Amino acid sequence: MPRFFIEEGAAAPGVGDLYTVSGDDARHIASSLRMREGEELILCNGAGRDFLCSLVSVGREVTARVLSVFPSRGEPPYRAAVYQALVKGDKFDSVVQKSVECGAASVTPFLSSRCVSRPDGSTLPKKTERWRKIAAEAAMQCGRGVLPGVGDALPFSDAVKKAAGADIPLFCYEGGGEPLREVLRGKTPGTVSVIIGPEGGFSAEEAAEAAAAGMRTVSLGERILRTETVAQTVLSCLSYEFEL
């Protein structure tokens, strides 16, 4: 069933209320999906509540009547924050999309010593805005009940300090570490953080800084994964361990 998020700051409707969808979402409903009066869709307030609605009118704006309200079913029982080093080309687009699909609550870019991609102050805000749009589209597609955020880019040290506060702070290091399965076994996390390096990996100094801050250095096995593959791999392991 088509799914859309209520505009940020808008009051959540109740059963029987009318809600107006405008802008890109209205155009998508009317032109791309070609929905008509009487068809149903789901609105979500981005905070874990879903609203089953029936379309009352479809045009430049779309009006829907709320039929029922219920908790969102698409959220994992933990909050996973992905910290991904900036990468070349459009790889970060894929990281954001797949991380959201796999249950990440947020994705934050950061700069480390081996980052090849170093956007300047004029291009980074535009990239960040695009990543936030990708996150919203992915959340709608996969049935998320919370709209995952994409944070502003951080220096490596700041990313480590934020990530270290999670219940399970994971530092993915190709230089070796604890097996991920051993770190996750028997845990019931409220929060998980995952730090992932760029194409060239982390330096030994960065790995030492992360360990000193309280991160758990983990290994994902003997195969070296591409940086854009790591987030969905770790998030899939979290889903298997704590959801499935």
C-alpha positions as CSV (number, residue, x, y, z in Angstrom):
1,M,0.0,0.0,0.0
2,P,1.4,3.5,-0.8
3,R,2.9,5.2,2.2
4,F,3.8,8.9,2.8
5,F,5.1,10.9,5.7
6,I,3.1,13.7,7.2
7,E,4.8,17.1,6.7
8,E,7.2,17.9,9.6
9,G,5.4,20.1,12.2
10,A,1.9,19.2,11.0
11,A,-0.6,18.1,13.6
12,A,-1.4,14.4,13.5
13,P,-5.0,13.7,12.5
14,G,-7.4,11.5,14.3
15,V,-10.0,9.0,13.1
16,G,-12.5,10.7,10.8
17,D,-10.3,13.8,10.3
18,L,-9.3,15.0,6.8
19,Y,-5.7,15.5,5.9
20,T,-4.4,17.4,2.9
21,V,-1.3,16.1,1.0
22,S,0.4,18.7,-1.2
23,G,3.6,19.2,-3.2
24,D,5.7,16.3,-4.6
25,D,3.7,13.7,-2.6
26,A,0.4,14.9,-4.1
27,R,1.9,14.9,-7.6
28,H,3.2,11.4,-7.0
29,I,-0.2,10.2,-5.8
30,A,-2.1,11.8,-8.7
31,S,0.3,11.4,-11.6
32,S,2.7,8.5,-10.9
33,L,0.4,6.2,-8.9
34,R,-2.8,7.4,-10.6
35,M,-4.8,6.9,-7.5
36,R,-8.4,7.8,-7.4
37,E,-11.1,8.7,-4.8
38,G,-11.9,5.7,-2.5
39,E,-8.5,4.1,-2.8
40,E,-6.4,3.7,0.4
41,L,-3.0,4.8,1.5
42,I,-1.0,5.1,4.7
43,L,0.2,8.3,6.2
44,C,2.9,8.2,8.9
45,N,3.8,10.9,11.4
46,G,7.5,9.9,11.5
47,A,7.3,9.0,15.2
48,G,5.9,5.5,15.0
49,R,2.2,6.1,14.3
50,D,0.4,5.1,11.1
51,F,-2.9,6.4,9.7
52,L,-4.9,4.3,7.3
53,C,-6.7,6.8,5.0
54,S,-9.2,6.7,2.2
55,L,-8.8,9.3,-0.6
56,V,-11.6,11.9,-0.7
57,S,-10.3,14.0,-3.6
58,V,-7.3,13.8,-6.0
59,G,-5.9,16.8,-7.8
60,R,-3.1,19.4,-7.3
61,E,-3.7,18.7,-3.7
62,V,-4.9,15.3,-2.3
63,T,-7.4,15.1,0.6
64,A,-7.6,11.9,2.6
65,R,-9.9,10.8,5.5
66,V,-8.4,8.9,8.4
67,L,-10.0,5.5,8.9
68,S,-7.8,4.1,11.7
69,V,-4.7,4.8,13.7
70,F,-2.2,2.2,14.8
71,P,1.5,1.7,15.7
72,S,4.0,1.5,12.9
73,R,5.3,-2.1,12.4
74,G,8.5,-1.3,10.4
75,E,10.8,-0.3,13.2
76,P,13.5,-2.5,14.8
77,P,13.6,-2.9,18.6
78,Y,16.8,-0.9,18.8
79,R,18.2,2.4,17.3
80,A,21.1,1.9,15.0
81,A,23.2,4.9,14.0
82,V,25.5,4.5,11.0
83,Y,28.6,6.7,10.8
84,Q,30.0,6.4,7.3
85,A,33.2,8.0,6.0
86,L,32.7,10.1,2.9
87,V,33.2,8.0,-0.3
88,K,33.7,8.7,-4.0
89,G,31.0,9.3,-6.6
90,D,27.5,8.4,-5.7
91,K,28.3,5.5,-3.3
92,F,27.0,7.5,-0.3
93,D,23.6,7.6,-2.0
94,S,23.5,3.8,-1.9
95,V,24.8,3.7,1.7
96,V,21.9,6.0,2.8
97,Q,19.3,4.1,0.9
98,K,20.3,0.6,2.0
99,S,21.0,1.6,5.6
100,V,17.4,3.0,5.9
101,E,16.0,-0.1,4.3
102,C,17.9,-2.3,6.7
103,G,16.7,-0.4,9.8
104,A,19.2,2.4,10.5
105,A,17.7,5.3,12.6
106,S,20.3,7.7,11.2
107,V,23.3,8.1,8.9
108,T,26.1,10.5,9.6
109,P,28.9,11.3,7.1
110,F,32.4,12.0,8.5
111,L,35.9,12.8,7.2
112,S,38.8,10.5,8.1
113,S,42.5,10.7,7.1
114,R,42.1,8.4,4.0
115,C,38.9,9.9,2.6
116,V,39.4,10.6,-1.1
117,S,36.1,12.4,-1.3
118,R,36.3,15.8,0.4
119,P,33.4,18.0,-0.8
120,D,33.9,21.7,-0.2
121,G,31.6,24.0,1.8
122,S,29.5,24.9,-1.3
123,T,28.7,21.3,-2.5
124,L,28.4,19.4,0.8
125,P,25.1,21.1,1.9
126,K,23.5,20.2,-1.5
127,K,24.8,16.6,-1.2
128,T,23.3,16.4,2.4
129,E,20.0,17.6,1.2
130,R,19.9,15.0,-1.5
131,W,20.9,12.3,1.0
132,R,18.0,13.3,3.2
133,K,15.6,13.1,0.3
134,I,16.9,9.6,-0.5
135,A,16.4,8.6,3.2
136,A,12.8,9.8,3.1
137,E,12.1,7.9,-0.1
138,A,13.7,4.7,1.2
139,A,11.7,5.0,4.4
140,M,8.4,5.3,2.5
141,Q,9.2,2.4,0.2
142,C,10.2,-0.1,3.0
143,G,7.4,0.8,5.5
144,R,9.5,2.6,8.2
145,G,7.6,4.3,11.0
146,V,10.3,6.8,11.8
147,L,11.9,9.1,9.3
148,P,15.7,8.4,9.6
149,G,17.9,11.5,9.7
150,V,21.1,12.3,7.8
151,G,23.4,14.3,9.9
152,D,25.9,17.0,8.9
153,A,29.4,15.8,8.1
154,L,31.7,15.5,11.1
155,P,35.4,15.3,11.7
156,F,36.5,11.7,12.6
157,S,37.2,12.5,16.3
158,D,33.7,14.0,16.7
159,A,32.1,11.0,15.0
160,V,33.9,8.7,17.4
161,K,32.9,10.6,20.5
162,K,29.2,10.5,19.5
163,A,29.2,6.9,18.4
164,A,31.0,5.7,21.6
165,G,27.9,6.6,23.7
166,A,25.8,3.7,22.2
167,D,25.0,0.6,24.1
168,I,26.9,-1.4,21.5
169,P,29.5,0.9,19.7
170,L,30.9,-1.0,16.7
171,F,34.1,0.1,14.9
172,C,34.4,-1.9,11.7
173,Y,38.1,-2.5,11.1
174,E,39.8,-4.4,8.3
175,G,42.9,-4.7,10.5
176,G,41.1,-7.3,12.7
177,G,39.0,-7.3,15.9
178,E,36.4,-9.2,17.8
179,P,34.1,-11.3,15.7
180,L,30.8,-9.4,15.3
181,R,28.8,-12.4,16.4
182,E,30.6,-12.6,19.7
183,V,30.0,-8.9,20.3
184,L,26.3,-9.2,19.6
185,R,25.6,-12.5,21.3
186,G,23.4,-12.3,24.4
187,K,22.9,-8.5,24.1
188,T,19.6,-6.6,24.3
189,P,20.6,-3.3,22.9
190,G,18.7,0.0,23.1
191,T,21.2,1.7,20.8
192,V,23.9,0.6,18.4
193,S,26.4,2.6,16.5
194,V,28.4,1.5,13.5
195,I,31.5,3.3,12.3
196,I,32.7,2.5,8.7
197,G,35.8,3.8,7.0
198,P,36.4,5.0,3.4
199,E,37.8,3.1,0.5
200,G,41.3,3.0,1.9
201,G,40.2,2.0,5.4
202,F,41.2,3.4,8.7
203,S,44.7,4.3,9.8
204,A,46.2,2.5,12.8
205,E,46.1,5.8,14.7
206,E,42.4,6.2,14.0
207,A,41.7,2.6,15.2
208,A,43.6,3.3,18.4
209,E,41.7,6.6,18.9
210,A,38.4,4.7,18.5
211,A,39.4,2.0,21.0
212,A,40.5,4.6,23.5
213,A,37.1,6.3,23.2
214,G,35.3,3.1,24.0
215,M,34.4,1.7,20.6
216,R,34.4,-2.1,20.1
217,T,36.7,-3.0,17.3
218,V,35.0,-5.7,15.2
219,S,35.9,-8.0,12.3
220,L,33.4,-9.0,9.6
221,G,35.4,-12.0,8.6
222,E,38.2,-12.8,6.2
223,R,36.7,-11.2,3.1
224,I,37.4,-7.5,2.6
225,L,34.1,-5.7,1.8
226,R,33.7,-2.6,-0.2
227,T,32.9,0.3,2.1
228,E,29.4,0.8,0.6
229,T,28.6,-2.8,1.5
230,V,29.5,-2.8,5.2
231,A,26.5,-0.9,6.6
232,Q,23.9,-3.2,5.1
233,T,26.0,-6.2,6.2
234,V,26.2,-5.1,9.8
235,L,22.6,-4.0,9.9
236,S,21.5,-7.3,8.5
237,C,23.4,-9.1,11.2
238,L,21.6,-6.9,13.8
239,S,18.2,-7.7,12.3
240,Y,19.0,-11.5,12.3
241,E,20.2,-11.3,15.9
242,F,17.5,-9.1,17.5
243,E,14.5,-9.2,15.2
244,L,14.1,-12.4,13.1
